[in-house]
Amino acid sequence: MLKKIFKNRNGEGYVDMCVGVIVFVMILVIAINIFSFITLRIEMDQIADELLETATYNGCFNDEFWDRDSDMLDEYYYYDIDYGADEYFNSTYHRVQLGHVMWVEISVTTDIKGLGVFKIPVTLTVHRSGLSQKYWK
């Protein structure tokens, strides 16, 4: 097939080949973006799971939670974090009673790469929830 395209004297084969290369490159750029979003989402899942595990084990959003958050920021990248609980036992210390729901939400804003001067921002968000494992007296 390629021989037939290159032997064509009208120049149509060269135009078809150039358009085909451009389409192939754009498909490749889209595939790379999708793969990078998938890997980013997996990393965000790991971060959210680690932070939620720390919070539910301690039954509160205390210094250990923020130390783990600091470790994650050093290890990965900057992300926005939101956290909370359905009901606090002590809202001053962010303590949650045994069996009550706690949640952590991680979000990252990134751009779709490979489009030249165009920047299309995309925000990925991961939400995890769990039950407090500590009984407060």
LUMFI-155654 format. One record per residue: x negated, z, y negated of N, C-alpha, C, O, CB in turn; residue number from 1. Coordinates in nm, 3 decimals. Each point is the difference from the previous one (the first is absolute). Glycine has a CB too. Example, Ala and Ser with C-alpha at 12.3 -4.5 7.8 and 13.67 -1.06 7.14 Angstrom:
// residues 2
[pt [-1.319 0.780 0.569] [0.089 0.000 -0.119] [-0.090 0.000 -0.120] [-0.104 0.066 0.002] [0.293 0.059 0.115] 1]
[pt [-0.154 -0.197 -0.222] [-0.082 0.006 -0.119] [0.077 0.073 -0.109] [-0.051 0.017 -0.111] [-0.067 -0.232 0.174] 2]
***
This chain:
// residues 137
[pt [-0.082 0.000 0.118] [0.082 0.000 -0.118] [-0.087 0.000 -0.126] [0.029 -0.072 -0.096] [0.152 0.192 0.223] 1]
[pt [-0.289 -0.039 -0.126] [-0.088 0.004 -0.117] [-0.068 -0.135 -0.022] [-0.019 -0.040 -0.115] [-0.018 0.284 0.154] 2]
[pt [0.000 -0.313 0.068] [-0.062 -0.132 -0.015] [0.096 -0.095 -0.070] [-0.040 -0.080 -0.085] [-0.096 0.119 0.293] 3]
[pt [0.263 -0.028 -0.170] [0.100 -0.088 -0.059] [0.016 0.029 -0.150] [0.016 -0.093 -0.080] [0.102 0.081 0.303] 4]
[pt [-0.121 0.140 -0.261] [0.013 0.037 -0.140] [-0.119 -0.050 -0.081] [0.018 -0.055 -0.109] [0.114 0.257 0.175] 5]
[pt [-0.254 -0.185 -0.013] [-0.119 -0.039 -0.074] [-0.019 -0.153 -0.005] [-0.060 -0.049 -0.096] [-0.042 0.266 0.163] 6]
[pt [0.151 -0.291 0.030] [-0.015 -0.145 0.002] [0.101 -0.070 -0.091] [-0.015 -0.119 -0.029] [-0.073 0.138 0.260] 7]
[pt [0.190 0.054 -0.274] [0.100 -0.059 -0.087] [-0.065 -0.036 -0.134] [-0.060 0.086 -0.064] [0.245 0.048 0.177] 8]
[pt [-0.176 -0.257 -0.155] [-0.066 -0.050 -0.121] [0.081 0.025 -0.126] [-0.052 -0.017 -0.111] [-0.057 -0.156 0.251] 9]
[pt [0.232 0.213 -0.129] [0.087 0.016 -0.116] [-0.028 0.129 -0.076] [0.042 0.014 -0.115] [0.131 -0.146 0.234] 10]
[pt [-0.243 0.226 -0.058] [-0.027 0.128 -0.064] [0.107 0.105 0.027] [-0.013 0.115 -0.040] [-0.107 -0.239 -0.135] 11]
[pt [0.226 0.084 0.244] [0.107 0.095 0.031] [-0.050 0.109 0.094] [0.043 0.115 -0.010] [0.126 -0.296 -0.021] 12]
[pt [-0.258 0.146 0.120] [-0.053 0.097 0.095] [-0.078 0.110 -0.068] [0.006 0.117 0.040] [-0.016 -0.296 0.131] 13]
[pt [-0.064 0.142 -0.276] [-0.079 0.101 -0.073] [0.092 0.095 -0.076] [-0.026 0.120 -0.005] [-0.163 -0.284 -0.016] 14]
[pt [0.294 0.112 -0.038] [0.096 0.085 -0.070] [0.070 0.094 0.098] [0.016 0.119 -0.027] [0.018 -0.300 -0.147] 15]
[pt [0.007 0.127 0.289] [0.063 0.083 0.102] [-0.094 0.110 0.047] [0.041 0.114 0.020] [0.097 -0.309 0.053] 16]
[pt [-0.265 0.161 -0.057] [-0.099 0.098 0.045] [-0.020 0.109 -0.106] [-0.007 0.118 0.035] [-0.108 -0.296 0.102] 17]
[pt [0.107 0.142 -0.264] [-0.017 0.098 -0.107] [0.120 0.094 -0.010] [-0.016 0.121 -0.013] [-0.126 -0.286 -0.113] 18]
[pt [0.260 0.109 0.134] [0.122 0.083 -0.004] [0.003 0.092 0.122] [0.037 0.117 -0.011] [0.087 -0.298 -0.116] 19]
[pt [-0.161 0.129 0.242] [-0.004 0.080 0.122] [-0.098 0.116 -0.011] [0.030 0.110 0.046] [0.032 -0.312 0.084] 20]
[pt [-0.178 0.178 -0.189] [-0.100 0.107 -0.018] [0.052 0.106 -0.096] [-0.016 0.120 0.026] [-0.170 -0.285 0.017] 21]
[pt [0.249 0.123 -0.152] [0.054 0.097 -0.096] [0.109 0.085 0.065] [0.002 0.122 -0.020] [-0.054 -0.280 -0.169] 22]
[pt [0.140 0.097 0.265] [0.106 0.075 0.069] [-0.061 0.097 0.102] [0.045 0.114 0.011] [0.114 -0.309 -0.043] 23]
[pt [-0.260 0.149 0.104] [-0.065 0.086 0.099] [-0.065 0.121 -0.067] [0.010 0.111 0.051] [-0.049 -0.311 0.095] 24]
[pt [-0.028 0.179 -0.259] [-0.065 0.111 -0.072] [0.105 0.098 -0.051] [-0.022 0.121 0.009] [-0.167 -0.273 -0.076] 25]
[pt [0.300 0.105 0.015] [0.104 0.091 -0.048] [0.060 0.081 0.114] [0.029 0.119 -0.017] [0.021 -0.279 -0.168] 26]
[pt [-0.030 0.100 0.300] [0.050 0.073 0.117] [-0.102 0.104 0.044] [0.037 0.111 0.038] [0.096 -0.313 0.035] 27]
[pt [-0.260 0.167 -0.080] [-0.107 0.095 0.036] [-0.002 0.119 -0.096] [-0.017 0.113 0.043] [-0.117 -0.303 0.052] 28]
[pt [0.150 0.165 -0.225] [0.004 0.107 -0.100] [0.119 0.093 0.026] [-0.014 0.122 -0.008] [-0.097 -0.273 -0.161] 29]
[pt [0.225 0.095 0.200] [0.119 0.082 0.029] [-0.024 0.084 0.125] [0.038 0.118 0.003] [0.111 -0.291 -0.109] 30]
[pt [-0.210 0.115 0.209] [-0.028 0.075 0.123] [-0.096 0.115 -0.027] [0.018 0.109 0.054] [0.020 -0.318 0.081] 31]
[pt [-0.139 0.186 -0.216] [-0.096 0.106 -0.033] [0.068 0.111 -0.078] [-0.028 0.118 0.024] [-0.159 -0.286 -0.027] 32]
[pt [0.276 0.134 -0.090] [0.074 0.102 -0.075] [0.088 0.083 0.091] [0.006 0.122 -0.013] [-0.010 -0.270 -0.186] 33]
[pt [0.073 0.083 0.291] [0.086 0.073 0.093] [-0.083 0.096 0.085] [0.040 0.114 0.022] [0.121 -0.308 -0.017] 34]
[pt [-0.276 0.147 0.043] [-0.087 0.086 0.080] [-0.051 0.119 -0.082] [-0.005 0.112 0.051] [-0.062 -0.312 0.086] 35]
[pt [0.030 0.177 -0.263] [-0.049 0.111 -0.083] [0.111 0.100 -0.029] [-0.026 0.120 -0.007] [-0.143 -0.273 -0.096] 36]
[pt [0.295 0.105 0.086] [0.111 0.093 -0.021] [0.028 0.082 0.126] [0.034 0.118 -0.010] [0.063 -0.276 -0.157] 37]
[pt [-0.110 0.097 0.283] [0.021 0.073 0.125] [-0.104 0.109 0.018] [0.033 0.112 0.036] [0.068 -0.317 0.066] 38]
[pt [-0.229 0.173 -0.128] [-0.105 0.102 0.014] [0.016 0.110 -0.105] [-0.024 0.117 0.030] [-0.131 -0.292 0.063] 39]
[pt [0.196 0.139 -0.214] [0.024 0.101 -0.104] [0.114 0.092 0.042] [-0.008 0.121 -0.020] [-0.073 -0.280 -0.156] 40]
[pt [0.185 0.103 0.232] [0.114 0.081 0.045] [-0.041 0.096 0.113] [0.047 0.114 0.003] [0.108 -0.302 -0.067] 41]
[pt [-0.239 0.144 0.154] [-0.048 0.086 0.109] [-0.081 0.116 -0.057] [0.016 0.114 0.044] [-0.020 -0.310 0.114] 42]
[pt [-0.084 0.169 -0.255] [-0.077 0.107 -0.063] [0.090 0.097 -0.073] [-0.022 0.121 0.004] [-0.172 -0.277 -0.027] 43]
[pt [0.296 0.105 -0.045] [0.093 0.087 -0.071] [0.078 0.088 0.098] [0.027 0.116 -0.030] [-0.009 -0.286 -0.152] 44]
[pt [0.019 0.116 0.297] [0.067 0.079 0.103] [-0.089 0.116 0.045] [0.047 0.113 0.016] [0.080 -0.317 0.060] 45]
[pt [-0.255 0.176 -0.056] [-0.094 0.105 0.042] [-0.014 0.108 -0.107] [-0.002 0.119 0.032] [-0.122 -0.288 0.106] 46]
[pt [0.115 0.129 -0.264] [-0.012 0.096 -0.110] [0.125 0.089 -0.005] [-0.011 0.123 -0.007] [-0.134 -0.284 -0.123] 47]
[pt [0.262 0.099 0.133] [0.125 0.077 -0.008] [0.015 0.094 0.119] [0.044 0.114 -0.018] [0.062 -0.304 -0.107] 48]
[pt [-0.142 0.146 0.245] [0.008 0.086 0.117] [-0.093 0.120 -0.012] [0.040 0.112 0.033] [0.020 -0.311 0.104] 49]
[pt [-0.183 0.177 -0.183] [-0.096 0.109 -0.016] [0.050 0.102 -0.103] [-0.006 0.121 0.024] [-0.182 -0.277 0.036] 50]
[pt [0.237 0.108 -0.173] [0.047 0.091 -0.105] [0.124 0.076 0.046] [0.012 0.120 -0.026] [-0.105 -0.274 -0.148] 51]
[pt [0.184 0.086 0.241] [0.121 0.068 0.048] [-0.034 0.103 0.107] [0.059 0.108 0.002] [0.075 -0.312 -0.055] 52]
[pt [-0.226 0.171 0.140] [-0.041 0.096 0.103] [-0.058 0.126 -0.063] [0.031 0.111 0.044] [-0.077 -0.301 0.114] 53]
[pt [-0.036 0.175 -0.260] [-0.057 0.115 -0.070] [0.110 0.082 -0.067] [-0.001 0.123 0.008] [-0.213 -0.250 -0.046] 54]
[pt [0.307 0.060 -0.028] [0.107 0.071 -0.071] [0.093 0.073 0.097] [0.035 0.115 -0.023] [-0.048 -0.286 -0.159] 55]
[pt [0.053 0.105 0.290] [0.094 0.065 0.093] [-0.067 0.113 0.076] [0.066 0.101 0.029] [0.057 -0.317 -0.006] 56]
[pt [-0.251 0.204 0.009] [-0.070 0.107 0.070] [-0.007 0.125 -0.087] [0.020 0.111 0.050] [-0.154 -0.281 0.078] 57]
[pt [0.107 0.152 -0.257] [-0.011 0.114 -0.091] [0.136 0.044 -0.055] [0.012 0.111 -0.052] [-0.240 -0.191 -0.008] 58]
[pt [0.329 -0.005 0.072] [0.131 0.036 -0.050] [0.010 -0.003 -0.152] [0.095 0.054 -0.058] [-0.067 0.084 0.260] 59]
[pt [-0.125 -0.201 -0.266] [0.002 -0.008 -0.145] [-0.097 -0.108 -0.048] [-0.082 -0.052 0.075] [0.143 0.298 -0.090] 60]
[pt [-0.049 -0.276 -0.112] [-0.092 -0.095 -0.064] [-0.101 0.082 -0.079] [0.010 0.014 -0.121] [0.168 -0.199 0.106] 61]
[pt [-0.276 0.239 0.087] [-0.096 0.092 -0.060] [-0.136 -0.067 -0.019] [-0.011 -0.123 0.001] [0.132 0.316 0.104] 62]
[pt [-0.225 -0.110 -0.123] [-0.135 -0.052 -0.024] [-0.052 -0.082 0.117] [-0.072 -0.098 -0.020] [0.029 0.295 -0.126] 63]
[pt [0.078 -0.159 0.268] [-0.044 -0.078 0.117] [0.058 -0.141 -0.004] [-0.068 -0.096 0.035] [0.051 0.308 0.099] 64]
[pt [0.142 -0.224 -0.176] [0.064 -0.131 -0.014] [-0.075 -0.084 -0.103] [-0.029 -0.117 0.024] [0.253 0.217 0.039] 65]
[pt [-0.255 -0.040 -0.178] [-0.068 -0.074 -0.106] [-0.145 -0.029 0.035] [-0.054 -0.101 -0.043] [0.206 0.207 -0.123] 66]
[pt [-0.216 -0.017 0.243] [-0.136 -0.029 0.049] [0.002 -0.121 0.093] [-0.087 -0.086 -0.007] [0.024 0.330 -0.014] 67]
[pt [0.162 -0.249 0.108] [0.012 -0.115 0.092] [0.031 -0.127 -0.078] [-0.051 -0.107 0.034] [0.131 0.260 0.151] 68]
[pt [0.001 -0.141 -0.288] [0.029 -0.115 -0.087] [-0.129 -0.048 -0.067] [-0.023 -0.120 -0.010] [0.258 0.206 -0.029] 69]
[pt [-0.316 0.007 -0.007] [-0.128 -0.037 -0.063] [-0.092 -0.070 0.100] [-0.068 -0.096 -0.036] [0.090 0.291 -0.120] 70]
[pt [-0.025 -0.146 0.281] [-0.081 -0.065 0.104] [0.048 -0.143 0.025] [-0.081 -0.091 0.015] [0.037 0.315 0.090] 71]
[pt [0.176 -0.242 -0.100] [0.055 -0.134 0.023] [-0.032 -0.094 -0.116] [-0.030 -0.118 0.022] [0.214 0.221 0.114] 72]
[pt [-0.180 -0.052 -0.259] [-0.033 -0.083 -0.116] [-0.147 -0.043 0.006] [-0.032 -0.113 -0.037] [0.207 0.232 -0.100] 73]
[pt [-0.262 -0.030 0.181] [-0.142 -0.035 0.013] [-0.023 -0.101 0.111] [-0.086 -0.087 -0.012] [0.025 0.314 -0.073] 74]
[pt [0.137 -0.215 0.192] [-0.021 -0.086 0.118] [0.062 -0.138 -0.016] [-0.057 -0.099 0.046] [0.053 0.304 0.093] 75]
[pt [0.119 -0.214 -0.204] [0.072 -0.127 -0.005] [-0.003 -0.060 -0.140] [-0.100 -0.061 -0.037] [0.248 0.140 0.221] 76]
[pt [-0.045 -0.064 -0.263] [0.017 -0.064 -0.129] [0.101 0.081 -0.079] [0.060 0.094 0.052] [-0.114 -0.323 0.043] 77]
[pt [0.072 0.194 -0.221] [0.095 0.073 -0.083] [0.143 -0.036 0.042] [0.032 -0.117 0.020] [-0.198 0.122 -0.211] 78]
[pt [0.250 0.096 0.202] [0.141 -0.019 0.032] [0.081 0.101 -0.079] [-0.051 0.105 -0.040] [-0.003 -0.193 0.271] 79]
[pt [0.180 0.057 -0.251] [0.093 0.093 -0.064] [0.066 0.082 0.110] [0.031 -0.050 0.108] [0.010 -0.107 -0.304] 80]
[pt [-0.020 0.284 0.166] [0.061 0.088 0.100] [0.119 0.071 -0.061] [-0.004 0.043 -0.115] [-0.218 -0.013 0.232] 81]
[pt [0.326 -0.018 -0.038] [0.117 0.079 -0.036] [0.033 0.085 0.122] [-0.012 -0.046 0.113] [0.102 -0.131 -0.278] 82]
[pt [-0.049 0.298 0.142] [0.026 0.091 0.111] [0.116 0.092 -0.036] [0.037 0.012 -0.117] [-0.279 -0.021 0.189] 83]
[pt [0.296 0.073 0.028] [0.108 0.093 -0.026] [0.062 0.051 0.128] [-0.047 -0.027 0.110] [0.090 -0.088 -0.324] 84]
[pt [0.064 0.190 0.196] [0.074 0.057 0.113] [0.147 0.003 -0.036] [0.037 0.003 -0.118] [-0.237 0.136 0.191] 85]
[pt [0.284 -0.138 0.029] [0.143 0.008 -0.025] [0.038 0.135 -0.059] [0.090 0.010 -0.084] [-0.050 -0.169 0.272] 86]
[pt [-0.109 0.264 -0.143] [0.030 0.134 -0.048] [-0.127 0.084 0.004] [-0.067 0.009 0.103] [0.307 -0.027 -0.021] 87]
[pt [-0.273 0.080 -0.195] [-0.119 0.086 -0.007] [0.037 0.145 0.026] [0.103 0.048 -0.048] [-0.209 -0.207 -0.115] 88]
[pt [0.021 0.229 0.239] [0.015 0.145 0.017] [-0.048 0.069 -0.127] [0.060 0.096 -0.047] [-0.092 -0.114 0.300] 89]
[pt [-0.079 -0.034 -0.308] [-0.055 0.051 -0.125] [-0.049 -0.121 -0.078] [-0.103 -0.057 0.033] [0.036 0.283 0.070] 90]
[pt [0.139 -0.264 -0.207] [-0.034 -0.123 -0.073] [-0.126 0.015 -0.084] [-0.063 -0.100 -0.033] [0.304 0.044 0.028] 91]
[pt [-0.281 0.178 -0.030] [-0.121 0.020 -0.078] [-0.123 -0.041 0.080] [-0.091 -0.064 -0.053] [0.202 0.252 -0.072] 92]
[pt [-0.114 -0.152 0.252] [-0.114 -0.032 0.087] [0.025 -0.122 0.087] [-0.082 -0.032 0.086] [0.024 0.274 -0.085] 93]
[pt [0.169 -0.308 -0.020] [0.038 -0.118 0.080] [0.004 0.033 0.149] [-0.043 -0.081 0.082] [-0.058 -0.067 -0.258] 94]
[pt [0.151 0.265 0.211] [0.010 0.041 0.140] [0.133 -0.046 0.057] [0.104 0.005 -0.066] [-0.252 0.193 0.023] 95]
[pt [0.143 -0.242 0.169] [0.119 -0.049 0.070] [0.017 0.081 0.127] [-0.094 0.018 0.077] [0.066 -0.253 -0.173] 96]
[pt [0.149 0.283 0.118] [0.028 0.085 0.116] [-0.004 -0.080 0.130] [0.021 -0.122 0.000] [0.120 0.270 -0.146] 97]
[pt [-0.168 -0.080 0.254] [-0.009 -0.059 0.133] [0.123 -0.085 0.031] [0.114 0.045 -0.015] [-0.253 0.151 0.090] 98]
[pt [0.116 -0.319 -0.032] [0.108 -0.088 0.042] [0.064 -0.083 -0.111] [0.088 -0.082 0.026] [-0.049 0.244 0.149] 99]
[pt [-0.081 -0.142 -0.299] [0.055 -0.078 -0.110] [-0.085 -0.125 -0.023] [-0.118 -0.003 0.032] [0.210 0.213 -0.138] 100]
[pt [-0.030 -0.312 0.050] [-0.063 -0.131 -0.014] [-0.097 -0.003 -0.119] [0.032 0.045 -0.110] [0.171 -0.152 0.213] 101]
[pt [-0.321 0.052 -0.076] [-0.100 -0.027 -0.104] [-0.029 -0.150 0.006] [0.010 -0.061 0.106] [-0.114 0.297 -0.091] 102]
[pt [0.069 -0.297 -0.129] [-0.029 -0.142 0.000] [-0.116 -0.033 -0.094] [-0.028 0.071 -0.096] [0.268 -0.117 0.149] 103]
[pt [-0.306 -0.064 -0.019] [-0.112 -0.052 -0.079] [0.022 -0.150 -0.016] [0.035 -0.068 0.096] [-0.197 0.249 -0.012] 104]
[pt [0.141 -0.231 -0.204] [0.014 -0.144 -0.026] [-0.128 -0.050 -0.067] [-0.043 0.053 -0.103] [0.295 -0.032 0.080] 105]
[pt [-0.312 -0.123 0.083] [-0.124 -0.061 -0.050] [0.033 -0.141 -0.047] [0.070 -0.074 0.069] [-0.216 0.213 0.088] 106]
[pt [0.097 -0.176 -0.276] [0.021 -0.137 -0.047] [-0.128 -0.055 -0.062] [-0.076 0.072 -0.064] [0.319 -0.023 0.023] 107]
[pt [-0.265 -0.178 0.063] [-0.117 -0.070 -0.051] [0.047 -0.131 -0.063] [0.080 -0.072 0.058] [-0.232 0.176 0.119] 108]
[pt [0.101 -0.132 -0.296] [0.029 -0.127 -0.066] [-0.122 -0.090 0.011] [-0.111 0.040 -0.037] [0.274 0.072 -0.123] 109]
[pt [-0.143 -0.232 0.210] [-0.107 -0.097 0.018] [0.049 -0.137 -0.044] [0.118 -0.017 -0.032] [-0.215 0.151 0.224] 110]
[pt [0.008 -0.230 -0.194] [0.036 -0.136 -0.040] [-0.013 -0.094 0.119] [-0.078 0.024 0.092] [0.001 0.021 -0.326] 111]
[pt [0.156 -0.152 0.231] [-0.017 -0.106 0.099] [-0.122 -0.080 -0.043] [-0.003 -0.053 -0.111] [0.254 0.041 0.166] 112]
[pt [-0.349 0.004 0.030] [-0.127 -0.062 -0.035] [-0.004 -0.147 0.041] [0.074 -0.043 0.088] [-0.185 0.266 -0.062] 113]
[pt [0.024 -0.298 -0.093] [-0.022 -0.137 0.038] [0.083 -0.102 -0.074] [-0.002 -0.118 0.036] [-0.057 0.206 0.180] 114]
[pt [0.133 -0.046 -0.318] [0.083 -0.095 -0.074] [-0.062 -0.039 -0.134] [0.068 -0.056 -0.086] [0.131 0.154 0.198] 115]
[pt [-0.326 -0.070 -0.130] [-0.068 -0.038 -0.123] [0.036 0.091 -0.115] [-0.016 0.121 0.010] [0.014 -0.355 0.070] 116]
[pt [0.051 0.175 -0.189] [0.030 0.078 -0.120] [0.130 0.078 0.011] [0.024 0.090 -0.081] [-0.148 -0.259 -0.049] 117]
[pt [0.207 0.138 0.226] [0.126 0.071 0.018] [-0.023 0.130 0.074] [-0.067 0.002 0.103] [0.192 -0.219 -0.101] 118]
[pt [-0.070 0.326 -0.055] [-0.006 0.130 0.068] [0.143 0.046 0.022] [0.076 0.021 -0.094] [-0.302 0.038 -0.011] 119]
[pt [0.260 -0.042 0.230] [0.134 0.046 0.036] [-0.015 0.142 0.057] [-0.051 0.017 0.111] [0.136 -0.257 -0.065] 120]
[pt [-0.041 0.342 -0.123] [-0.014 0.137 0.050] [0.101 0.031 0.111] [0.116 -0.042 -0.005] [-0.200 0.110 -0.221] 121]
[pt [0.037 0.006 0.326] [0.082 0.041 0.112] [-0.022 0.149 0.022] [-0.114 0.046 0.002] [0.103 -0.278 0.106] 122]
[pt [0.119 0.308 -0.093] [-0.011 0.143 0.026] [0.044 0.027 0.144] [0.112 -0.033 0.039] [-0.071 0.089 -0.284] 123]
[pt [-0.131 0.005 0.321] [0.032 0.040 0.137] [0.023 0.151 0.001] [-0.075 0.075 -0.063] [-0.064 -0.266 0.161] 124]
[pt [0.242 0.235 -0.028] [0.035 0.142 0.004] [0.022 0.043 0.144] [0.060 -0.072 0.081] [0.044 0.057 -0.309] 125]
[pt [-0.154 0.135 0.259] [0.018 0.061 0.132] [0.063 0.137 -0.021] [-0.048 0.079 -0.083] [-0.151 -0.205 0.183] 126]
[pt [0.305 0.155 -0.027] [0.070 0.129 -0.010] [-0.002 0.066 0.137] [0.041 -0.060 0.099] [0.109 -0.026 -0.288] 127]
[pt [-0.198 0.209 0.194] [-0.002 0.078 0.124] [0.066 0.135 -0.024] [-0.013 0.057 -0.108] [-0.199 -0.173 0.184] 128]
[pt [0.283 0.165 0.024] [0.061 0.132 -0.010] [-0.021 0.076 0.129] [-0.017 -0.059 0.106] [0.188 -0.027 -0.268] 129]
[pt [-0.170 0.218 0.152] [-0.020 0.086 0.116] [0.060 0.138 -0.028] [0.050 0.027 -0.109] [-0.262 -0.152 0.173] 130]
[pt [0.204 0.210 0.037] [0.056 0.135 -0.012] [-0.112 0.101 -0.019] [-0.106 -0.008 0.062] [0.302 -0.057 0.082] 131]
[pt [-0.169 0.162 -0.231] [-0.096 0.107 -0.024] [-0.020 0.079 0.129] [0.095 0.026 0.074] [-0.026 -0.011 -0.317] 132]
[pt [-0.194 0.022 0.268] [-0.033 0.073 0.123] [-0.037 0.145 -0.026] [-0.053 0.067 0.088] [-0.024 -0.281 0.009] 133]
[pt [0.104 0.262 -0.217] [-0.039 0.137 -0.036] [0.121 0.081 -0.042] [0.086 -0.048 -0.074] [-0.312 -0.034 0.003] 134]
[pt [0.231 0.207 0.121] [0.108 0.090 -0.037] [-0.050 0.090 -0.113] [-0.102 0.067 0.013] [0.200 -0.073 0.223] 135]
[pt [-0.024 0.006 -0.346] [-0.036 0.084 -0.114] [0.092 0.122 -0.001] [0.121 -0.011 0.018] [-0.201 -0.191 -0.152] 136]
[pt [0.019 0.320 0.112] [0.078 0.126 -0.005] [0.038 0.033 -0.141] [0.065 0.102 -0.023] [-0.182 -0.019 0.226] 137]
***
